[in-house]
């Protein structure tokens, strides 16, 4: 069974973690020089997030936002498990759980900054009563 019921939940929770990150001025300053525009295409349910790190903007939906420099493809369940700290992106790429297009090395340089959002993501799920998402294996 999919962790998220519909596309709107993917944007609320997985998009929400990026919105939390964009509210952190220190994090934003660290991400701006990366030049990364990340597009994540989720399945089960289908949803597309484009995160423009240099301009601190998030776009929801296919065809929205600037052209990406790096694209990731994964299930929404995998995205949830990543933000819970249960998915190591380089391992998931090697196992084929996540597919990538573009200069992944650039993305991997900013990846350690994502770890600072694991706790806030978990807290937001708890605050919204989504304990079902916390137990994703």
N, C-alpha and C positions, 0 to 999 in steps of 0.2 A: 504494500500500500504506500502511495506517495505521501511524503510528509506534508505537502501543501495541497490544499483543496483546489486552488485555481491560480490563475496568473496574478490576480490582485494580491493574494497572500505572498507570492514570491516578491512582488515589488514592495509590499509592506515590510517584510522581514529581511530579505536579502538586500533589497534596495535600502532599507532602513539602516543597516550596518554601515553602508557607504555614507549615508546622510549623517550618521553620528560622527564618522571620521571627518567629514567636511566641516563639522562644527568645532573641531579641535584645531585651533590656530597654529599650534606648534607642529602638528602632524601635516597640516596643509603646506606649511613652509618647507618641510622636508620632502614632500611629494612633488611640488611645483617643478623643480629642476629635472625631474625624471623624464619629462617629455612624453610620458606614457598616456595614451588614450586606450583604455581597456574596454573591450566589448565582451560580455559574457552571454553566451546563448545557452539558456537552460532548457531542459526537457522535463517532462512529467511533473508539473505542467509546463507548457512552452511559455517562455518569457525571455526578453532581451534587455539587458542593462548595458548602457555605455557610460563609462566613468572617465571624464576628462580631468586627469590629475593636475595638469598645469593650470587649468582655469577653474578648478574646484566645482565642476558641474556634473550632474547626473541626469541621464536621459533614459526614459522608460519606453520600450517598444521597438520593434524592428524598424530600421531606417531612420531612427531618431539620433540626433547628435552628430558630431564630426566623425570622419572616417577613423577607424581604430588603427593604432600602431601594433597592438597585440590583441588577439582574439582567443578566448577560451570557450570550450564546449563541454558541458557536463550536465548531469541531472541536477534538478533543484535539491534533491536529497544530498548529493555530494557537496553542493554549495553550503547547505545547512551544516553538514558534518565538518566542513572546512572551518567555518566560523566558530564551531564548538571546540576546535583544536584537535579534531579526530582524523583529519586528512592532512598528510604532508604532501604539498603540491608536487615537488619533484618525483616522489614515489608514485603518486597518482598518475602523473604524466607517463612514467615508465611502464606502469601497469595498464595504461589505456583507459583508466577511469575518467581522465580528463584529456581532451585533445587540445592542441594549441596551434596557432598560426601566427607567424611573425617572430620578431626577436625576443624569444622567451627569456634569454639571459638578462635583458633590460628589466623585465618584470620581476625576475628573481632577485634583482638588486633591491627593489623596494618591498619585496615580500616580508622581510622581518618586521617592517613597520605595522603590518596587519595584525601581528600578535597582540598588540596593544588594544585591539578591538574585540578580542575573544571574550574578555570579562564583561564589557558593556553589552555585547550581543546576548550572552547568557542572561544577564540581568534584565534585558528588555523582554526576553522570552518569559522569564519568571514573572515580571510585572504584568504581562498580558495573559498570564495563565496558560501559556502554551508549553506545559510540561511534556506533552507528547513529542515536541520537537527537541527537548533536552535529552531524551532517551534514545535518539536516533543511533543505530549501531553502525 
